[in-house]
């Protein structure tokens, strides 16, 4: 009788020591399941991969080549010499890839919500923030693969960066991809039907892209419009592009990092609070 309480205490301690490991394994299996599903969807949808590359390549080969003579750029950080317009626009096109991919991932989430698969996913005994973050990580991983393929093509086009930059850019791509994906997730939480998403995407994507430093530096905008330069300066997409630009040349832009991280936390928190996996299905039932 005297040994039994000790044995029970030992067993309860053993269970408690195993529980964290079991929970971590459960979290990992759920995350890997979500990520592998997104990767498999990406592999089977080859047109998605091709379309994600066609957009920036057209801008690089056509738009940038046409404006090369008119938009020569002086020495500005992080560049240490005069650069061609193609070199300047490359980080902006990387941001374009991640911006469109974040919106595309959000479009798939709206589709999954209408089909009911997101509601089934939310039933599992894991926090909502973890499930949504896993979806964002999957989409960000896909965008990083697209970015490195684009950089390889740009290398063949004689647009080179220091070789260390191709490694240092990886964590910045992770942060910028999460921030833009969280923005898309936040937008998807307000969209009730799949048909409305295309219009909202265009309303968000094009102003964010054109009112940013992706195509022109701030000092160039300031010469023509003070208001436009201010909007570009406070645009989260501009800060993500500048973070990528500096990392590609082995430099750390602290201001852009803090701004991008803060934008990610704000967008992610708002998306977690506002996301309703049954919104689309409820709308259909009400409309029917």
N, C-alpha and C positions, 0 to 999 in steps of 0.2 A: 504493500500500500504506500509505503514511503517513497518507493522508486517511481510509482506511476505519475505523480505530478511532475517530477523532473523529466520523465520521458515525454510527457505531453508538452512540456515547455520546450524541450529539445526539438520535437517535431514541429511545433508552431514556429519556432525560430527558423527551422529548416525551410518551412514553406515561405516564410517572409523573405528569406535570403534568395529563394528561387524566383519569387514573384517578379522582381525587377527585370531579371534576365528573360523570363517568359514574356513579360509585357514588351520589352524591347524587340524580341523576336517577332511578336505579333505586329508591332508597328512597322518593322522592317518588311515583313511579308506583305502587309497591306500597301506600303509605299511602292515596293517593287512590282506588285500586281498592277497598280495604276500606271506606273512608268512604262512597264513592258507593254501594256495595252496601247498606250499612246505611241510608243515606238513602232509597234506592229501596224498600227493604223497609218503611221507615216510611211513605212516601207511599202505597204500595199497601195497607197495613194501616191503614185509617182508624179502625177500631174501637179500635186501640191508642192512637191520639191522643185519641179521645173519652173512653175510659176513664181515661186519665191525667189529664184535666181534670175529669171528673165527681167523682172522689174529693175533691180539695181544694175544689171549688166547693160540694159538699154540706156540708163542714165549715164553710166560710165563711158560707153563706147560712142554714144550719139550726143547727148546733151553736153557732157564735159568736153568732148572733143570740139564741139562747135563754139563753146565759150572759152576755149583755152587762150586765145589771143586777147579777148576783151576783158578777161578776169584774171590776169596775172596777179599773184599775191606776193606781198613783201614779206620780210622776215618777221614772223610772229611766233611766240611760243606755241607748241613745243618744237617748232621747226628752227633749224639753225642756219638755213640758207633760203634763197628764193626757191619757190616750188611751183610746179605746174598745177593747174586747177584740178586735174585728175587726182593728184596726190591729196589735195585738200578735201575733196568731196568723198574720198573712200571711207573715212570713219562715219560720215553722215549716211552713206549707203549701207554700212553695217547696221547703224541704228534703224534704217528703214526696214531691213530684213527682220530685225527683232520686233519692230512696231507692228508690221503686218502679220508676223507670226503670232504675236500676242493677241491680236484681234481675231485671227483665224482660230486660235485655240478657244477663245471665248465663244466664237460662233459654234464650235463643236459642243461646248458646254450647254449652250441654248438648245441645240439639237438633242443632246442627251437628256436635258430636262424635259423637253416636250415628249420624248419617247418613254420617259419614266425611269431610265437607267440611273440618273443622278439621285432620284428619290430612293432607289434600292441601295445605292452606295451609301447614302446618308443614314440608312437604318443600322449599319454595322456599329458596334459599341466603341467607336473611336471619336475623338473630338472633331468637330466640324472644321476647325482651323487646320488640323493636320491633314484632313482629306483634301481640302482646297489647296493647301500648300503643296501637297504631293502632285496635284494636277498642274500647278504652276511650274514645279520642278521638271515635270515631264515635258511641258511645252518649251521651257527654257533650254532643256537639253537638245531638243530638236532644232531650235533656232541657232544654237552654238554650232551644230553640225553644218547647217546651211552657211553660217558665217565663214567657217574655215574653208569650205569649198569655194566660196566667193573670193576669199583671200588668195587661194591657190590660182584661180583664174586671173586675178589682178596681178599676181606675180608674173605670170606668163605675158601679161600686157605691159610689163616693165614698170610696175608700181611696187617698189620694194620698201620695206621697213627693216629696222635692225632685227636680227633673228631672235634676240631676247624678247622683243616686243610681242612676238607671236605666242609666247608663254605668259608674259605679264598681262596680256589682254584677257586671259581666261577668267580670272575672278571678276573683272569689270563686266565682262559679258554676262556672267551669272547674275550680278546685281542689277544691271540694266534690263536684262531679260525678265527678271522677277518683277521689277517695277512696272514695266510696260504690260506684262501679263496680268499683274494685279489691277492695273487700270482697265484692261479689257474685262476682267472678272467683275469689277465694280459696275461697268456698263451693262454687262449681261444680267446683273441682279435687278436692273430697272426695266429690262426689255421683257415683255410678256409673250411675244410671238416671234418666231424665226423670221417672218417676212419683214419685220421692222428693223432687223439688225443691220442690213446693208446700208440703209440711209443713215443710221447712227454712226456706223463705222466711217463713212465718208465725211460726216460732219465733224468727227474727231480727228481722223488720220490726217487729212489734208491741211487743216489749220496748224496742227502740231508739227507737221513736217516742214511746211513752207515758212512758218513763223519761228524758225529755229536757226541755229548755226550750222545745220547740216549742209546748206548750199552756199552760204556767205558768212564771213566773219562779222562780229558785232560792229567793228569800226566801219565796215563797208555799209552796213544798214544805217548806222548813225548819220552818215553823210546825206542820206536821202530822207530818212524819217526817224525822228527821235522816239515816237510812239512805238514803231515797229521794233526798234532795237530794245526798248524796255520790255515789250511782250516776249521777244526772243530770249532776253536775259532771264526772265522768270519762268520760262517754259521748262517743265521737267525733262522734256525730250532733249532740249539743248544741253542741259547739264549731263545727261546720259551720254550724248555724243561727245562732249568735251572730255568726259571721263575716259571714254574709249580712245579718243584721239591722243591724249597724253600717255595713256598706258601703252599704246602701240609704239610709242617712241621712248619707252622706259622711264616715264615721269609720272608722278602721282599728283593729281589735282585734288587737293583736300576739300576745297569748296564744292566742287562737283560731286565728290564722294558723299559728303554730308547731305547735300541737297537731294541726291538720288536716293540715299538710304531713307531720309525722312519722307520723301514722296512715296517710297515703297511701303513704309509702315502705315502711313495715312491711308493709302489706297487699299491695302490689305485689310486693315482694321474695318474700314467702312464696308468692304466687300463681304467680310465674314459676318458682320452684323446684319447686312441687308440681304444676303443670299437666301432665297427660298426655293428649294428644289422642286416644289410642287406648283410653282406659280403658273407655269405654262399649261400644265394639265388642268388646274382649276379654271383658268381662262377658257380653255376649250369646253369644259363641262358647262360653265356658265353660258358660253355662247351657244352651245348646242341646245 
